[in-house]
Amino acid sequence: MEKHHFQSKKNPEKRLNMTTYSFYLDDGREDACPIGILPERRKDRRRVTRKSIMKWGKLVAGSYVDPNSIHFIQMEL
């Protein structure tokens, strides 16, 4: 996968890397269905855990969805 870099508005020479999480719902009948993308905004990477990422995925998917059917892919842009 190609890695994209974004430039800072204040300092065009500085490149910004962005982490995103693509969430999918797998109901077992078809291919996994995309349900959303979460850009990581936390500066303190120690706060990023699988549990904290999945909390957002469950919120987007809704309370009727089995949490075990949600998965995500982390991407560095």
N, C-alpha and C positions, 0 to 999 in steps of 0.2 A: 504494500500500500504506500502511496506517495505521501510524504510528510509535508504539510503546508505550514508556512510561517506567516504570522501576522506582524505588521509593524506598529510600533508605538506611535501615537499621535504626537506626543511631546518630543520624542526622540526617534526620528525615522530610521536611524542606524540600528536601533535596538529591535530585535525580533522577539515576538511573543509566542510562546508555545501554549496550546490550549488542550486540556483534557476534557473529553466528553464521554458520556455513557449512552449507548443506544439500547433501549429496552425492547424486549420481544415477549409476546405471549404465545405459548405453545399449548394448544388444546388437544394435541394428539391426533387430530383429524387431517390437518393440512400442514403446509409449511408454517413456520413461526410467523406470527403477524406483528409488525412493528407497532409499538404503542407510544413511543416518545423518545426524545433526546434530552439529556440533562447536561448542560455545560457545568463543569466544576469551577466554583468561584471561591472556594476556601483557600486562603493563603497558607494556613497551617496544615500541611499534608498529614500530620499525625492524627488529625480529626477524621480523616477519610477512612472509613471501614466498609466492609461489605454490607454490614447491617445498616449503616447510614445511607448507603447508596440504594439498597433495596427498599428502604422506607419510602423514598420518593416513588419508586416503581410501583409499589403497592397502592400508594395514594392515587396515582394516575390510572391504574388498572381498575380500581374500584374494589369495594368490600366483598362483592360477590365472586371474585376471582380467587382461585386457589393460589396462594403465594408460591407454591412449589412449581407452578407452571410459568413463572416469570423468570427470565434471565436477561443478563445484560452483557454487552461487549464494550470494553474500555478502549478508546481510541485517542491517540495523541495527534493533534493537528498542528 
